[in-house]
Amino acid sequence: MMHLDTVFTMINYDQFTVHPFILSKSGKIDIYVLQPDKNGDVKIKTKNDLVEVLKEYLHLSEIDLIPTGGADPIDAPRCMSCPLVREDL
């Protein structure tokens, strides 16, 4: 099992690095939203669209998901400490 920050990291208010293989081919993932209800119990909602959930709960119109390792199947698992593909300066 991996920590969330190894596969998904917020790097700006609207940008996130994401390990490309945690999402399905259509960009979906199992999401469980936990919120207190009026009785103090926990209400659980299930969702599956990461971009839409982030936009809804962060109150943003756009979200930028940046795949680690440029979505390369070899580089992606090794690139969480340096997730962005950098251009020569």
Buried (B, 14 or more C-beta within 10 A) or exposed (E): EEEEEEBBBEEEEBBBBBBBBBBEEEBEBEBEEEEEEEEEEEEEEEBBBBBEBBBEEEEEEEBEBBBBBEBBEEBBBEBBEEBBBEEEE
